[in-house]
Amino acid sequence: MSGTSDIVRLDALGPGGAYRSRNIQTVNDIRGEPFAELSLVPPLFVARTMSALRKADPLTLEQRLDAVARAGRAFATGTVGGLSAEDYQHAVCRVSGLPWVTTEKAIEHTLRYTERAYLSSQQARPAGAVNDWRHPRTRNGSGVWVRRGEVFAVHAPGNTPSAHTLWLQSLVLGYRVAVRPSSREPFSPHRWITALRDAGFGADQVALLPTDHATADEVVRGADLAMVYGDDEVVRKYSSMATVLPQGPGRSKFLITKDADWTSHLDTVVSSVSAHGGAACVNTTAVFVEGDPAPLARALAERLSVLPSLPPQDPKAVLPVQPLDSARRIERHLLATAAGTTPWLGGDGIVDDLGDGTAVLRPAVHQVSRPDAPQTGVELPFPCVWVAPWSPEAGVGPLKDTVVLTAVTDDETLVDRLVNEPGIANLYLGDHPTHWLAPGVPHDDYLESFLMRTKACVR
Amino acid sequence: MVDDLDTVLDTPIGDSPDPGEFIRAAMRWHFAPGTGSPFWLARARTLDFDPLTDVKTVDDLALFPNVCDELRDVRAEDLVPRGYGENPDVCGFFESGGTTGRPKRVVVLRDWFVRSQEWISRSLDAHGVPRGVNWLTLLPSGPHMAGYAYPQLARDRGGHGFSIDMDPRWAKRLVSSGRAEDARAYADHLLGQARYLLRSQDVGLLAITPPVLERLAADDELTDLVRKKVKAIIWVGTHMDASTRDLLGSEVFPGLALIGFFGSTMMMHSCSQRVTEDAGELVFDPPSPYITFRVVAPDSRKQVDHGARGQVVVSHVSRSFLLPNNLDRDEATRVPGLPGQVGDSLADVTPVQVFDGEAVIEGVY
């Protein structure tokens, strides 16, 4: 990363080092000012990079772990590619409009994960498998845990820098990795790949491949396995491909049954809705309440209404900011979607014009009349929550299609059904926010389940 | 067997006939009952101007409506100018790729074909492409002109032509019906056939479309074979971006001549890229006044300024065929033509972009 005047240059990072393309995408900040230049690579560059990654031998496990840990420290606290951690945070906020709190949490997250990357990955190893064929257990026959491929590609999301810690696991396992950054927030993946290279991964081990929309598929196709973030359409597109792991909308949910006192969980609900600027897949999209949902909706609206409207790079900023016209577009979409619901907050709109061409997306709380109201599946990139009535008769149906469900309930029969429901990826019981995560705990299944397999070995 | 005294229409391309004289002679040829084609003679009765008196210059070609759509259904024989007599030397009725619906059909008579081929050959000389080598062409054959013209060019330049069928309509159909994997398998199939030829035969020149060339360049064995044997690569089609050209020229095939051609069946010709030192520049000059380009704003159809982008309008005027004012599906930057050329040249030709709407996509990524 090197500056020409004030514009930050984000080169592609290919097997021959930094690559400055003739095809430049200007990344504007949220006020519409050019802020960075992203080098978009052509399909041929992608194909040649993938070929180089495939030919390269992985580093040894010790080298990998050491490099990931060092890269993590540099990412969180060091100067990488000429940007200090604080400059990096500013860049992310200015370009994506994500609030300062999001980058802070990402850095915190990074340090926790990179130090424990290996232990985390080992949590996912099947109990019957060992890591190495030399292990004594293979003398009597054992499973050996091996990679399903050599090259892993990631279409990275732009909604939170925290998401990048997930694909780091693949490096620990010995994959060579190509990341296609989101043009909305290319700084984090550029910083990661640069930090990983500084820490010892070769240019044929990790690559950054910014592409236009049309070339994006080449990144997936050139890899053995790929993880792609996107909307429902992206999930549909890739769901039939065994080599692609689509990461769709989170639509996280919160359930409070009548045996629980919601007032003592209000803090957790507020945090679930609004932490990370409300822009993560683990932010709560819908809250289901057994009984009358109105008191909780009112209390939630009161608490969310006091969050300050600030420019994203303000250290106290907690709400996302967008260019004014794009904020208005989201607002129109929200108001149209919310037709027929009872607004508790944001019923007249959620745009707070900051007067510099940008606007804060303020929280919205709407009450719907039925547990299966279609709005409960509408996930938007700011603290936007739908509060719905729920009853045992409604069952688990409305709670499905969920990355994280937090259930506050004493009903163990219900918990049994929730645990066994395939449409709920993660279940948190009791007073845990939907955005809770810890190293070694799966996010949406262990990524290792996708990256690894067990192979029988006897000697 | 040309029954006309307007010999200006038979001028070799490089000799740049006087454009006004040329256009007026072409109008006399195409709109006289004894020489014009049944198609144009019938069509002339519906025009709100008289081509014989109102079309005096290349600019006046803009008076013509775009008749391309009519070329989908017209009887092919009705396209042949009567002036060629009872036994016209027809090279073929060639068809468009079918991007914009049912195929359109044009006729190419021998005299135009020979002139066009000679001009292409001269531009290959200017690019330093060797003669006397065998060509391998992976280009649309069948009803399209490329598969007819390029192997012939190989023979005209003292080599042999190896060719591999390529059906662009099938490839487009696969892509448009969401079968991208099948389209890739088809490209692999083409390359598989090319592999046998490159392994066993002397191939000094490769003529290929950009997408297939890119696939070839990602294959280690094929890349090595091309590096060892091939002296020049001609890519034929409308578009290859500068970054890809850079990579191909500097990293994948260093030292090989890499020459772009912009052509189409509806143009009845291919224009080679301008000879220049700047690898980033990709300009196509037409052989005016036979073929002329204009670059217009898509809505107003007004010509854009030099350096600005717009949609390409192609006019073909020869004794063989008249296809004026054809709004092409490509867009390009308008650049000044070479000295003596009538009309524009084109830089950075790309297919017309379709922009996304303004809808909010739900989700957080």
Interface residues (C-beta under 8 A of the other chain):
Chain A: G16 S21 R22 N23 L40 V41 P42 P43 L44 F45 A47 R48 S51 P157 G158 N159 S182 D217 R221 Y229 G230 D231 D232 Q247 G248 P249 G250 A279 A280 C281 N283 R329 I330 R332 H333 V378 E379 L380 P381
Chain B: A180 R184 E214 R215 A217 A218 D220 D241 A242 S243 T244 D246 L247 L248 E251 V252 G280 E358 V360 I361 E362 G363 V364 Y365
